[in-house]
C-alpha cells in the first residue's frame, strides 16, 4: 500500500493535541517559566481605505461596475497554479493597500514566493497588513519581527500562544483548550479595496500543486464590487480585535542580525530554477492581464458571510452562527438538488436529519469528501465514517476523493516540484444550480462552533454551472469512489462498498480503498475516544 504523506495541514493541530494529557504535567513548569507575550505594546486601530478612484484597477472596473446596479463580479480560480499566480498578480497590481489574512503560512517555496511579492509591494509604497493565525504558523518569530520592521508592512497574530517555544504548543493547548482551541481559519487577499480573493487555500506548497507528496484540490474566487467592501470590513474587525496581538509584542528586534538572517534564508527558496518565481516570470504578465480584465468576471448578487473575531464572547450562551444560518436559508429554498464538495464532512446526527429531510422532499443531495486514503486528518475521518451508512440509507449520494486522482495540468504552466498524491480541500456548495457558496468553512463541528470563517454566498446560475462543470471530473470513477450499502443475504447484515474505475474497468472494494492497516487502526482508535467529535 502507498505510504500516506504528512503535510502541514489546517487540521494537524488536532492530532498533536490529542493524547498529550498524560504528559502535560511534565512540561507545565517549563511552559510557565518562559517569558510571556508583552502586554504593554499598543494596538493602533486602522481601517481599509475607501476604494480609490485614481488607481489603475479602479479605472479599469469603473465603467462596468457603474452598470451593475449593486452586483459584484466573480472570477473562478479552479487550479492551484492559477491560484498562486493570481495572488502574485494581485500583489503586483496593488497601488494603495494589501490586506492579507490566512490560517497557515509555511516557510517553504510558496511561502517565500508570496512574501517576496508582498515585500515588493511594500517597497513601492503599498500599505501591507498581514494577519496570521498563530497555531501552525511556519514563520518563526524572528521572520515575523523582520517583516514587521520593513517599511509599510505590519504583522499581527490572532490568538497567539503565550509561550513562544514551538515544542510547548501541544501542552499549552491541553492546559488552555477553551481559548487556544479557537482559531482563525479565514483566508482573504484584498488589494486596493477593489479586488479580493476568497477561498480555502493556505500558504504552503501543498495547496498550489507545487510539491511532491500530497496536493490539495481547492476552488476559490476573485471578487470585485460591493462584496470587497464587505470583506474589508470583516478584515478590519479582526485587525482591530482584542484577540489580536501586534508582532512587536513578541519582544524580537526586527533589526537584529538573527532576524535579518532568518528572513534572508527563507527568501533564498524563491530562487529555485523550477519554482514559483520561475513560473511567474513565464506567465506573470498573462495573469496580471486576466485578473484586471472586467469581461472575465461574472456579475451577480452576492454577499460576504463571516463570523466575528470572537465567536463566543464572555457571557454568550452559544457561538455566532452566521454561516450556518446562511446555509439553512439556502437549503430551505432548494427544490431540486444540493451538491457538496467539502474536505471535512462531519454532519452529526442533526446534519443527517437535515439532509434526509431534503431528500424526502425530492431534493437530490450529493456529497464528495475525502476518502481515508486522501484525508490529512484521520481523526476527522473516524467521525465522518460513523455517518456514512445513515446518509446512504437516507438517500444521500456519497462520494470519496481518491488519493490517486490526477487533475489535468493547466495548459502552458506548472511548478515542476514533483509528482504527488491528491487530497480534497475545497469547501463549496451549489444549491439548485443557481446559488453558490465558496469559502473557508468545512461542514464539521469545528467550523460550526470554534473556528472563525469567511465565505461568499452568490446568486448566479452562470457561476453555478461553471463550478459544477469544473468539479465534474472530481465525481468521476477515476477520481472518486461512489459508496453504496449492500445487504448480506445470509446474515442480513449491511456492509459498505466502494465503486470506481481501475484501468478503465469498474471495480468494487469492500474495505477502505488504498488505505493501509495502520491507517484503518487509527480510525478505530479515534472512534472510541470520548468527546473527540466536538473537537473536530
N, C-alpha and C positions, 0 to 999 in steps of 0.2 A: 504493500500500500504506500501511497505517496505520503511523505512526511509533511505535516502541516507547518508552514512558517509562522513566525510570531512577530508581526509588525507592530509598530506603535499604532494604537487604535483609540477611538474615543470612548471605549468601554473597558480598557485594560486595567483601570484602577480597581475595578470590582474584584477581579481575581487576586490582585495584590493585597487588598484589604481583608479578604476572606481568610479565615483560618489563622489569623495572627493574634487573636486574643490570648492564646496560651503563652505567647512570647512577649506580650506587651509590657508586662511589669519589668522585664529585664531592661528595656530601653527607656522606661519612664524617667529615671534620674538623668540619663544622658540628654533626652529631649528637653527637659526642663532646665538643664544647665546652660543651654546655648542662648545667645542674645536674641531677643525678640525683635520684630519689626519696630522701628521708631514710630512713636505716635505724636511727635512734635513737628511733623512736616505738613505744610499747608496743602490743601487740595483745592486750588483755584478753579472756579467754575468756568466753563467755556461752552459755546454752542456752535452748531453748524451755521455756516454763513447763509444769508439769503442767497437764493440762486442768482448768480451773476448774469448780466445781460451782455457783458463785453468779452466773454471767453469764446474760444473757437467752438467748443461744444454747444454753448448756449445759442450762438448764431446759427449753427448747423441744424438745430432742432426747433428753432423758434417758429418757423413758418408752418411746419406740420403740426406742432403742438397747438398752435392757435386755432386749428380747425377741428380739434378732437373733443371739445365740449366736456372737459374733465376726465377724459380717458387717459390711460397710461400706455406706454409702449413696452413690449416684451420681446426679447430675443433669446431663443433657446440655445443652450450650451449642452451638447449631448455626448461629448467625449473628453477624456482627461487632458489630452494635449491642448485642445482648443481652450479648455478651462484655464490652464496655466498661461498660455499665450495671451488670452483675453485679459487676465489680471495684469500682466506686464503692459499690455497696450493701454489699459485704463490708467495705470500709474504714469506712463509716459505722456498721456494726453492731459493730465491734470495741470491746471494753471493756478488754482487757488488752494484747494484743500483735498486731502485724502483722509477718510475715516475708515479704519480697518479694525475688524473685530473677529476673533477666532477662538476656537477651543484648544486645538493642538497646533503648535508651531515647532517643527523639528529642525535640528541643526544638521541638515543634510543638503543634497544638491538643490532640491526645490526650495528649501528654506533659504539657502544662500542666494539663490536667484531672486526670490521675492524681496529679500532685504536689499539686495543691490538696486532694484528698481525703486524701492521706497526711499533709499538714501539718495539716489539720483534725483528724485522728485524734490526732496528737501533741499538739495543743492541748488535747484532752480528757484527756490523761494516759496515752494508749496508747503503749507502747514500740514504736517502729518501727525495724526493722533492714532496711536496703536494701543488697543485694549485686548489683553490676553487673559484667558483663564490660567490659573497657576498650577493645577494639579499635574498634568502631563506635559508641562512646558519643557521643550527640548533646549531652549536657550538658557544658559546659566546666568547667574546674577551679574557677572562681570560683563557679559554681552549686553544685557539689558541696560546696565549703567552706562556703557559706552554709547549705545543707541540714544539713550536719553540725554546724553551730553552733546550730541550733534545739533547744530543749528536747525531750528524748525521742526524737530522731532520731539514728541513727548510720549512716554510709555507709562501705562498704568496696568495694574493687575487686579483681576476680580477675585475676591475672597481668598487672599493668599494664605499660605501655610505660615504660621508664626515662626517656626524653626526653619531655617533655610538649608539644612542638611538634607540632601535628597533621600538618603537611606532611611531617614526618620519618618518620611511621609506616611507609609502604611500604619505606623504606630500612632502618629498624630490622628489619622483617620479613625482608628479604633477608639481613642480617647475622646474624640470630639466629632463623632459621626454626624450628629444633628446639624452642626454648622458646616463642617468641611465636606460633607457629602452633597452639599448643594452647589452645583457647578453651572457655569455659563457656557451653554452649548451653541450659542448663536454664531453664525457666520455671515459677515457683511463686508463688502468692499465698495465704498461710496466715494465718488470723485466729483468735486465742484458742486455738490448737491444737485447734479444733473444726471448722472448715471450711477446705478447701484447694482452690484452683483450679489444675489441671494441664493443660497442653496445649502448643500450639506458637506462640501469638501473642506477638510482641514489642510494645513500647510505641511505636507510631508510627501516624500516620493511616492508612497503607496496610493495616493489619491489622484495621481496625474499620469498613470501609465508610464511611470519612469523608473521602475525598479524590477529586480529580477526574482522576487519571491511571491508576493501577493499584491495584486492591484484591485482597487475598489471601483466598481461601477457606480456612477452617480449622474445626476441631472441637475442643472442649475439654470437660472435666468438672469439676464441683464435687463434692467428696467430703466425707464425714463418717465418723466411726468410726475403727477401728484404722489404716486407711491414712494418716490425718492424722498420727498419731504417727510412722509410718514416714517420711513426707515431712519432718516436722520434724527427725528425726534426720539425714536427708540434708542439710538446710539447715545444721544445726549443724556437721556435718563440714566443709562448705565455709567457713562463717563463721569457724571457728577454725583453718583450714588455714594452713600456712606459705606457701602460694602466694598468699594474700590479703593485701592491704595496706590499712590504715586511711586514709581520706581526709586525716586530719591529717598524714600523711607527704608530702603534695603541697606542703607549705610555702606554703599560701594561708590567709590570715586570713579566716575567715568573717564577722568584724565589720567588715572593710574596706568602705568605701563602694562599691568596684567590685563586690564580692561581693553586697552588698545590691541594687545596681542590676541586675546580671545576672539574679538570680532574679526580681526585680520585673518586669523587662521580659518574661521568659518567661511569668509568670503573667497578664500583660495579655491573652495569647491566650485565656485562659479566659473572656473577656467577649464572645466572638463571638455575634452575635444568633442564629445558627442552628448553633452549635457544640455540643459535648458537654454543657456545663453547662446550656444551654437545654433540651436534650433530657432531661437528668436532672431538671430542675425539673418537667417534664411527667410523667415516668414513674418517677421515683426511688422513690416510695412503693410502687408495684406491684412493682418489682424487689426492694426490701427485704423485702416480704412473701413473694415467691416463694422467695427463696434460703433463708429460715429456716422454710419450711413442710415438716415431715418427710414429709408424704404425697406430696410431689413428687419424692421420691428413690426410686430402685430399689435394693433391698438385695440384696447378693450377696457371695460370697467374692472378694476381690481383694487385690493387694499392689502396693506401690511397687517398681519396679525402677530402680536408679540406679547410674551409675558413680561411683567415688570422685573426690575433687577432683584428685588427681594420678593419671592413668590408668596411667602407666608410670614408677614411681619409679626412681631410680638403681639399677642392678643387675638390674632386672626384664628378663626376656628378651622379653616382649611385653606389650601393654597389657591392662588388665582388659577383660572381655567379658561382663559380667552381662546386658546387654540382648540380645546375640546369643545367649547361652545360653538365655534365656527364650523367645526366638522359635524356637530349634531344638527345644526341648521341645514347644512348641505345634504346630509343623509336623509333627513326628513323630506326634503324636496325631491330626492331621487325617485325616479319612476321606472327606469329601465335597467341600468347597470352601474356598478361601482367597481373600479379597478384600483387595487393597491399594489405598489411596488415599494416595499419597505424593508430596510435592513434588519431591524429588530422588531418582531411582531409577537407581543405577549398580551393577548386581548383580555385575559382574565375571564371569570365566569360571566360578568356583566357584559363584556365585549362580545362573547359568544352569543348571548341572548340578543344583543342589538343586531348582529349580523344575521342571526337566524330569523329575526322579525323582518328584516329586509327581504330575505329570500321568500318568506311566507307571503309577502305582498307582491311577489312577482318580479323583484329586482335581482338580476344576476350579479353575484358577488364573486370576484376573482382576486386572489391574493398570491403575490410572489414574494417570498422572503428567502433568507439564506438556508442552505442545507447544513447539516452537521459538518460536512467536509469544508464548506466555504466560509462558515462563520468564524469570526475572530474572537468570539466570546462564547465558550461552551456553556457557561452558566446561564446565559440568556436562552440558548437553545434548549436546555433542560426544562425550563419553564414553558417555553413555547410548545415543546413536544407534548406536554400534557393536554393541550387543547386541540391537537390535530384531529383526532377521531371525532370529538364533538362537532368541530367545524365541518368536517366532511359529511357527517350524518345529518347536519342541518342544511346541507345543500350548497355549502361554500366550495368553490373550485380552488384547490390549493396546489401551488407550485413551489419548488425549492430550487434555488440557483445552484448550478453545478460549478465545482471548482475548476473544471477543465473548459468552461465556457470561454470562447475566444471572440472578442469583439473585432469587427473589421477595422483594419488600420486606416486612419484618416488619410485621404489621398495627399501625397506630397510631403507629409511630415510625420515624424515620430521622434522620440527622445533617445532611443537606442541604448538604453541602460540595461537591457536584458529581457529574456522571456519570463513569463510568470504564470501563476495560477490566478483565479478570479474569485472575488468576493463581491457581495452586493452592499452598497452603502446609500442607495437612493432613499428618499422619503417623499414619494409623490402619490397623489390620489387623483383619479379622474371620475367625476360624477356625471352620468348621463351624457358623456361625450361633449360637455359644454362648460362644466365647472372644474377648475384645476387647482390643486394645492401643490406647491413646491416649497420646501423649506428644510429646516434642521431637525424637526421633531420626529422621533420614532413613535411607534404605537406600542408603548410599554409603560410600566409604572413609573420609571424614572422620568421620562418626558412628560407624563401626565401630572406628576406631583413634585418633583425635585429640581430638575434642570430648568434653567431659563431657555427659551426657544424663540425662533422667529421664522416667519414664512409668508408666502403670498397666496391669497385666495382670489382667483381670477375667473371672470365670466367670459369665456371665449371658445366657441366651437372650433375656430381655426387652430388655436393653440392646443386644444384638447386633441384634435385629430393629429396634429404634428407630434405631440408627445406619444400618443398611442402607436403611431407608425414607428417612432423612434425606439419604443420598448418592445415592439412585436417580436423581435429576434430573441429577447430575453425569455419569452414564454415558449419558445420553440423547443422541441425534444432534444436538440443538440446543446441547448443552453440551460435547460431546467428539467427537473423531474416532476412529472404530474403524479400526485398522490391519489390513492384510491383505497377503499376499505373492502376487504374480501371476507366472506363468511366461510369458515371451515365446515364442510358438510358433515364430517364425523363428530367433531367435538362441539360444534355450534359456536365456537369462539370466533372473534373477529380479529383480523390482522391487517396491518398496513402494507401496501406495495408501492414501489416507486417505478414509474413507467417513463422510459426515454428512448433515445437512439444511441447506439454504438456502431460506428462504421456504417451508418445508413440503415441499420436494422433495428426494429423495435425490440426492446429488451425490458424485462421486469426484474426488480431487485426486491428481496424480502428482508434485507437489513439495510441500515443507513448507507447509501452508496458512497464509495471512495473514502470512508471514514474507518480508521484503524481501530483495533480493540481498545487501545489506551484511551482514545477519544470517546468511545462508547461507554467505557467505565467511568470516565469523568462525568458524563451525563447522569449516570446513576448516582454518583457521589453528590452532585449538586441538587439532584431531585429530592434527596432525603434531608437536606439541611433546612431546619425550621426558619421560616421568615425570609428565605432567600429571594422570593419573587418581589417583595416590596422594595428591595434594594436595586433591582434591575432596571 
